[in-house]
Amino acid sequence: MNEELMDIVCCPVDKAELELSVESRDDGEIVAGSLTCTECGTVYPIEDGIPNLLPPDMRETSA
């Protein structure tokens, strides 16, 4: 994920700003981390450089 996306992404639940937490980068791209809503506190994971912005109840869970 490119950090410049932070200018346009928002929480899909309440449209509030998201706070970025980076776990790892590769060539300037964010590979792993999370986005946390500043209003409702929902956490959206970033895995393999792709932010999962689905609300928690719509995400697939691994069993």
ChimeraX attribute file (.defattr): number of C-alpha atoms within 10 A of each C-alpha:
attribute: neighborCount
match mode: 1-to-1
recipient: residues
	/A:1	19
	/A:2	12
	/A:3	11
	/A:4	9
	/A:5	9
	/A:6	14
	/A:7	9
	/A:8	8
	/A:9	15
	/A:10	19
	/A:11	23
	/A:12	14
	/A:13	14
	/A:14	12
	/A:15	13
	/A:16	16
	/A:17	18
	/A:18	23
	/A:19	16
	/A:20	17
	/A:21	14
	/A:22	13
	/A:23	11
	/A:24	13
	/A:25	14
	/A:26	10
	/A:27	6
	/A:28	10
	/A:29	13
	/A:30	23
	/A:31	20
	/A:32	19
	/A:33	20
	/A:34	19
	/A:35	24
	/A:36	19
	/A:37	20
	/A:38	16
	/A:39	13
	/A:40	12
	/A:41	13
	/A:42	17
	/A:43	19
	/A:44	21
	/A:45	18
	/A:46	21
	/A:47	14
	/A:48	12
	/A:49	17
	/A:50	14
	/A:51	18
	/A:52	15
	/A:53	18
	/A:54	14
	/A:55	13
	/A:56	13
	/A:57	7
	/A:58	8
	/A:59	10
	/A:60	8
	/A:61	7
	/A:62	4
	/A:63	3
